[in-house]
């Protein structure tokens, strides 16, 4: 039984999400106390609770009696299953944070797995579903035959109501191996490590502006688009921004930008270098300020010459843990990243090294 203290590291929900994912994959039980102890409202929130209930269905996991606000969790995983599943987080609970606990084990299900998930598609302190689609999923293609996300409805804070469908067709099936060690050894031989550390050239900038249809009369998306194009024109690359006005329960929206980069004049589909910046539409924030905020975040990563932005770095850690020798150069090492490293090292026989001379490079190597 792995014992975890939820107040360690950044003391938020990431510790629980990463532990759930790795526990289900490796079939190691864990007990965590002091869940989200460093947050104003400690304990499990809706997206954590839904993740746990989802894993009960997908893998026949067992837990102690838990509810919203529970600060202790005893989790015993079962065997992952394929099939079709539907989950409703409720209100604007984060779809992407929910999926952080789910995607990893689902990559290695015995058959195709289809997840229909309802909740919030973007919001504060979370990556949007577009970020998941255009930045994280391209890094996960190496593990599967196919992975595809479709946004059915947008859902903004506070009422949510968004919906996505995530389809995963596994290439490697965990159940076919006699042990996790055998499985781990096989994928290390067949899947190349993640390698995101080389210098690059920006080839194009893309983006999506998704807003509630109530804002169409004021041409808010058009104003955000014009301001964004003005602020990135100095890169002298093709710029493609898509606008969407959508029917939502709550008024809101987001701008997400991403730069697609090449190394040695080639876009590497196996190790795509994609950097992003985003900004939420909020009360008393002008369209121009939304554009400036997203562009500033994108420019910060590009100017650092990093190959991975801070948000993607923390999401990649547990996938890197499966492929010793993986290396990424990131714009910043956040508390989330350090927490995820610690939990990954607890469940997997790997160690991560952060170069003291260049803290933007993260390397993991097999713990011999």
ZIHUJO-V72680 format. One line per field, one symbol per residue. ss: DSSP state (@ for helix, = for strand, . for the rest). phi: phi as a letter, one per 20 degrees, with the letter a starting at -180 (. if undefined). psi: psi as a letter, one per 20 degrees, with the letter a starting at -180 (. if undefined). Layout:
ss: ???
phi: ???
psi: ???
//
This chain:
ss: .====........@@@@@@@@@@@@@...====............@@@@@@@@@@@@@@..==.........====......======.....=@@@@@@..@@@@......========........@@@@@@@@@@@@@@@==========..=...=.=========...@@@...@@@@@@@@@@@....==....============@@@....@@@@@@@@@@@@@@@@..=========......===========..=......========......@@@@@@@@@@@@@@@@@....=.@@@@@@@@@@@......====....@@@@@@@@@@@@@..=====......======..
phi: .edcdfefmemdeggffffffffffemdfbccdlflfedgcfnfdgffffffffffffclfcbffcbgnfdccdcdfdefcepdccccfnldgffffgffedfgfffcffbgccddcdreearflbfffffgfddfggfegfecfbbbdceebebdfeemnfbccddcdfdddgfedfbfffgffffffddfffccbefbcfdaccacddcfffeffelfffffffffgfedffflcgccdddcdcecfcfrrbdcdbdecdclmceeffcfecdcbbbefcgmdfgfffffffffffffffffmfdbegffgffegffffecgnfbcddfadegfffffffffffedfccdcdffebfeddcccffe
psi: oppqoiircikbihggghggghghgilpqqpprlplhjqhnrrprghgghgghghhghjkqqrroqrpipjppopoqbpqqaapqppohqckppghhghhihgghhhkrirqpppppqbpirrqkqqrhhgggigghhiihhirgqppppogqqorpiicjrprppppoqhpohiiqhrhgggghghhhhpqqpnmiqqrpphqprrpopqqiijhhjlgghhggghghhijhiilrppopppppqoqhqparqppqqppqqpljpoohhmpopqrqrqqprpjprghhgghgggggghggghikqiprhghghhighhhhimpiqpqoqhqorhgghghgghghhhqlrqqpophiniipppqqpn.
//
